[in-house]
Amino acid sequence: DKKLRVWNTRTGVALRTIANVGTVMKTVFGNDGRSFVTVNEQDSRLRIWNLRTLNSPTLLAGHKSQVCGVNVNSAGDRLVSVSAGRASSDEFQLPELIESEMPSGKLVRTVLFGHDVIGKPICCVAFDPDGTAFVTSEEDGIVRVWNTKSGELQDTLPTHGANVLSMAYSPDGRRIV
């Protein structure tokens, strides 16, 4: 029905309903509990919502193809989103990673992935618990570890040849599942 609803989990009552927001494909809360991010299917724009007001979300532009993954770091001050990219006979767009400040949405950096990931959508992103690194995964099983401060690639983990559609760090940051 293209409505956004905020529910009270204890009572089961919808606290607020906002019409005409489109089809929300992904949602993640900021760790402060006062803001959350939605990704719409139609326009690949991220929206940062203030939970208290739920009016006029901050719109983040930048992705040129479908956003596949979004996450907020443990400090709640950084948002990373990844897109699939696309290649067809009439269009070519590299997959990209965009890092933004939370909750302002101010752009920190954009990383375009190289020719080695064309046609291999970047599926998800996860921050380590202390916020010093994050990982991205590709549809073909490649997992990359990135330095949060510099934005540079730190490591590429061996592929296991299958899709990696979701990842999480252990609470101590020493393992990725």
N, C-alpha and C positions, 0 to 999 in steps of 0.2 A: 504493500500500500504506500510505499515511499515516504513513510513517516518515521521520525526518530522518537523513541520513547525512553524515558528515564524511569526505572522502576524502584520501588522500595522492596528490597528482598525479604524483609521481615513480614510485611503485610501483604505483599503481592499487588499493591496498588500502583498504577502508573502515576507518577508525580507530575510528569509533564509530557505532552505530545507536541511535536513540531511537524507540521505538514510540509510536503514538497521538498524534502531533502534529497530525494533520489534513492537509488538502491545502494545501501551501505554495505560494502564488502568486507571491511576490516575496521576494528575499533581497538584502541589501546588507551588506558588511563595513564595520565601523568602520575608520578609517585607522590605528589602532594595531595592527590585526591580531589583537587579543585578544578582540574582541566582534563579533557580527553580529546583524542584525535579520531576522526573518521576519514575513511577513504571511500569515495564514490566510484561505482563501476563506470559511469558514463563519461566523466571528465578527467579522471586521473589527478584530481586536485585533492590535497589534504585540507582538512578543516580542523582548526583547534578551537574547541568549545570551552567556555567558562561554565562550569557546572552550576554555579549560583544563578547566573542570568540566562544562559542558553540563548542569548540574542546575538545576532551578527557575528558568527564565528570568524576567526582570522583565516583567510584563504591563502594557502601556499601554492604558488605556481612553480613550474619548473619541469616536472616530468612530462615527457612527450609521448609516453606509452603507458600502458596499464601498470599501476602500482601493485606490486605483488606482496610486499612485506613492509611492515612498519613497527618500530619499537622505540621506547623511551628509556634512557639510562636510569640507574638507580638513584642518582641525585635529582632526577626530574628536570634537568636543565637542557638536555639534548634529545633531539628526535632524529632518527635515521630512517629513511624510506628507500626502497629499492624498486626498480621497475624492470619490466621484462625485455624491453627493446623489441624491435620487429624488423624483419627483412622480407620484402616482397618485390615483385617486378616493378612496382611503381613507388615504393617507399622504403627507406632505410633509416633505422634509428638504433643506435647502440644502447644497450642496457645502461642504466645510470643509478648512482647512489647519491642521495641528497641529504646533507646534514643541516639541521636548522636548530635555532635556539627555542626553548620552551619557556614560557608560553607565547612569546612574542612572534615566533615564526621567522625571525630574521635568519637569512641564509648564512651558513658558516662555510660550506664548501659543496661543490659538485664534483663527482668522480665519474667519468665516462669509462666504461669497460672496453677493452680492446677487441680486436677481431677474433680472438680465441673464444669469445663467448657469444658470438652472433648466432642467433637461433637457439640459444640456451638460456631461457629466462632465469633471472635471479629470483629465487622463490621466497627467501625469508632472511631476516636479520635478527640478531640477538646480541645484547650487551653483556659483558662480564660484570660481576657484582660490584667491582670497585670503579667501573667506568673507564678503565684505561684501554680497553680493546672492545671490538665487536666483531662478529663473524657474519659472513654472508654465505648463502648456498645457492648453487645453480642446479637446474633441472637434471643435469647429467651426473650429479653427485660430488662435484668439486666444492670444497669448503675453503673459504679464504678468511684469514685473520688480519684485521686492520688495527692500526694504532689510532686511538681516538684523538689524541692531541695533534698529531701531524697529518693524519689522513692517509698515511703511507701503508702499503701492504707489508705485513710482518711475516706471514707464512701462508703457504698453500698446503692443505692437508691432503694426503693421498685419497683418491676417489675410490669408492667401493662400487662404482658402476651403476648405481640406482638413484632415482630421484631423492633429493633431500628437501622435503617440503616444510619441515619444522625443526627448530633447534632450540636448545636451552643450555645455559651454563649451570653447573652445580653451584650451590650457595658459597662454597669456598673459592670458586673460580678456576679450579684445577682441571675440570672435566667439561666436555661438551657432549651432549646427547643429541 
